[in-house]
Amino acid sequence: MAYEAVDSLQQTLLLILQRDDDVTTCTVKQQIVSIHDKAVALQSSLKHYPEKETIREVAIATEGVIHYLFSSEYLSNQRSIKPYDRVSVPDHLLQVAKRLESTVEYVFDHCKSNDVRKPSAVSSSSRSALNSGVEDLTIVTELIVRNSNWLRRLWGILKSAGRKKSAPSDSPSIPPPTSIYGVVGVAPTNKDVVVGFDDDMIQMRSRLIGHRGRRVLPIVGMARIGKSELAKYIYDDPLMKFHFDIQAWVTISQDYSRASILSQLLASVKGKVDPVGRDSMKVTEAEKISIYKILSGRRYLIVMDDMWSAKAWDCVESLFPHDDNGSWIILTTRLMDVVATDTAPWGSIHKMHFLDDEQSWRLFHHKVFGDQDCPDELRSVGEKIVKGCGGLPLSIVNVAGLLSTIPRTPDSWKQIEGNDEQLGPILSLSYNHLPPQLRKCFLYMSAFPRDYEIHASELIKLWIAECFIEWGNEFVSVEMVAEKCLEDLIKQTLVLITCWKSDGKIKRCRLHSMVWDFCGRQAGEEKFLLPVMDYFPTPILRKHFLPQVLQNHPRISVSWHDLRLRESTHSSCTTSIICIPQRGYRPKCSVQNFTSLRVLHVLRRDDRLYWELGQVFKLIHLTYLASNIPDSIVPPAIAKLRNLQTLIIYRYGVHLPVEIWKLRHLRHLIAFSFRPLLLPERVTLPLKSLKTLSVATNFVCSREMVEMIPNINKLGIFYSEEKFDATYHFDYLISMVRLKKLKLEKHSSFVPRLNFVFPHSLKKLELSGRWISWSHMTIVGSLPHLQVLKLKKYACDEEQWETIRGEFRMLIHLLIDESNLKCWTTKRTHFPRLQCLTLRHCPYLDEIPFDIGEIRTLELIEIDDHNQSLLYSAKKMQEEQQGHWRKEALKVAVKRS
């Protein structure tokens, strides 16, 4: 009976959305949609919740309140009450929504068996603030019963107030049901399982209902992720059919034509296309006028499926009237920037997500077994097959369809691979859409292992070393152009972001497993790059074919084991080697026969692997070298690598020879740590190309050193000595006028008595160890371009911090990790652009300043799980924003420490 009660509630809500009167305003419709979504969520969890009768009671009471709020009796009574004594329908709906939402949370928490323990207080405010994961069934039942009792009391109060003042009314109302489940008049919703799209449906419903004006909503995601299917579910949703006066569906595709788009539109909105010649300009104009007239004055929903070009949108944008009635155009596309930002702002784009393991299995199970249970002997092999689909719904459906046609035995199922062969031709469309430069950058990513998270900075350096990046603007660095290439591949939904930097840039990325399969095949077919371990999966095959492969492919990714080549093996063709270490295996490898090698990169999985430096220094064409070295000393022979642009050494305490200053093209010099750098004794030209130096130990920032690295952008320094004084010449730091990122770390128990003056060019500053007192933070706050500030390991001394207006004007991310800060006083105007606040290991700080919660740009607060007071403070801010501004953007994240 619980299912019927919740279903009845949903149908009542759908009937209310059909109304067109002064009561069902945009705000009311938004609240009704919100309550409907919570009812859907509640119904979806009923299967796993044992106390279904309590859910039934909540649904009955909610429907009773909703039904009476829109009855003619109640509305008539409201008109007779003075405005200042009246409780509005939206206010009542808001309270109902809160009770229903808390019921959903209680049920979900119990079903998921959350590990977070219930706090000692069980008041609603504390529970909301701390997001308690109550899982004890007795407690959950009691809390839900309280909600149903509260709703019943509200229902009773409303009805008793109505009896005191009853008056006839002509206002439209919903006919009362003959029974609490008996609402009739709405077509039943589709009962088919929409696995993985539940949250998407809820989000899109709330967007599409309750807004005025004409808006555009792109659905963006990679091939086979279900963009068109989601649009179809929305298009066919009864709630959407009730809300919109007219709907139309148009499929665009890559080889679109304006005439085809117009004919499809007209056929969809009119039901037919007039039999006229397609080449006539008069006909085209007549169609445009006809479409505009049909849509004008009506609330419409148009779906434009599979859009590949912004030009296609430009062809038809003028056809859609800008009536102030809440019309929408949904676009499905693989390309993030197919619609101009002024047409569809970034905030309105709906990004598709991959199904998680549970959702993937549910979809697979539904398609293969329906309502039956999966046999135990098929469970294991079935889960492996599903995992191979990588969370792509359509791939899961295709594989499930194939398995449905073969015997249900483990041996039969093991013959089926999870990666769907139909995906190749589909991804070819995306690949062929790329310009030549992006094709090279994309194919190069097949060099990394499957599911490997690639550091964006590492990838960009490799692209530059391979000369993929076309660059001719002296005002823009080649690194910035390469970053733009990576962003473009992400916008094409071919590359996935796995981690962001604190300044909003990409930190790590990867290829989806199926995209990686396609990328490797395409790179091999074009003889661009060969992932040797993928093409030849066994050591015997690789040993036999590798010498031949080296003669035909300029770039290879290969295991360390497979580079044990005989001295007679030569390859003047191979220019790049991406070496994949194998754990526990450290043979001596030779690269002396690769005379044309330009890139030699070892993935940093095992820092103990290294090359014979005598061989490496003979590779005079080398532009990129990333590897470990036999010991901490780099010999003077490195000066032979005159073309070297990037040197990355996976080792601590690296000693660089003075000959390092002879590498005129060097752009990036990186190690876990370098010993103090030696300046040349003779007059030497500066390294004008050097952009990165990290991590330099006990770096002496003298005038001579600053002059040798005039264009440094990123500098990391570690001071290991207890004594820290003026001998390090920090007063010359301000002379690094192009420095944008500075990381300073030291092991010292006292704050140095030095006058720090940081370069005004700084955008990111990280201080670790005792550097400065809170009272002197004006030195940092006055930096005009500072966007990211990280304060770690008691970087700031003292217990009080009081900010002043005019500082931190550009700061978007503030991190404080390990601090004795006790009292923080600030105003919202002191951090006008702050987006992210991270507080970790701050045991003495009891609360976040109240004004921080009033910063309109704030999107995220991160707290560790040790300080419950800070967590409560953050949750209160979240509630305040949602209550006062109805803002859903602020998130509070708890990190386990």
Secondary structure, 3 states (H helix, E strand, C coil): CHHHHHHHHHHHHHHHHCCCCCCCCHHHHHHHHHHHHHHHHHHHHHHHCCCHHHHHHHHHHHHHHHHHHCCHHHHHHHHCCCHHHCCCHHHHHHHHHHHHHHHHHHHHHHHHCCCCCCCCCCCHHHHHHHCCCCCCHHHHHHHHHHHHHHHHHHHHHHHHHHHHCCCCCCCCCCCCCCCCCCCCCCCCCCCCCCCCCHHHHHHHHHHHCCCCCEEEEEEECCCCCCHHHHHHHHHHCHHHHHHCCEEEEEECCCCCCHHHHHHHHHHHHHCCCCCCCCCCHHHHHHHHHHHHHHHCCCCEEEEEECCCCHHHHHHHHHHCCCCCCCEEEEEEECCCCCCCCCCCCHHHCEECCCCCHHHHHHHHHHHHHCCCCCCHHHHHHHHHHHHHCCCCHHHHHHHHHHHCCCCCCHHHHCCCCCCCCCHHHHHHHHHHCCCHHHHHHHHHHHHCCCCCCEEHHHHHHHHHHCCCCCCCCCCCCHHHHHHHHHHHHHHCCCCEEEEECCCCCEEEEECCHHHHHHHHHHHHHCCCCEEHHHHCCCHHHHHHHHHHHHCCCCEEEEECHHHCCCCCCCCCCCCEEEEECCCCCCCCCCCCCCCCCCEEEECCCCCCCECCHHHHCCCCCCCEEEEECCCCECCHHHHHCCCCCEEEECCCCEECCHHHHHCCCCCEEEEEEECCCCCCCCCCCCCCCCCEEEEEECCCCCHHHHHHCCCCCEEEEEECCCCCCHHHCHHHHHHCCCCCEEEEEECCCCCCCCCCCCCCCCCEEEEECCCEEHHHCHHHHCCCCCCEEEEECCCEECCEEECCCCCCCCCCEEEEECCCCCEEECCHHHCCCCCEEEEECCCCCCCCCHHHHHCCCCCEEEEECCCHHHHHHHHHHHHHHHHHCCCCCCEEEEECC
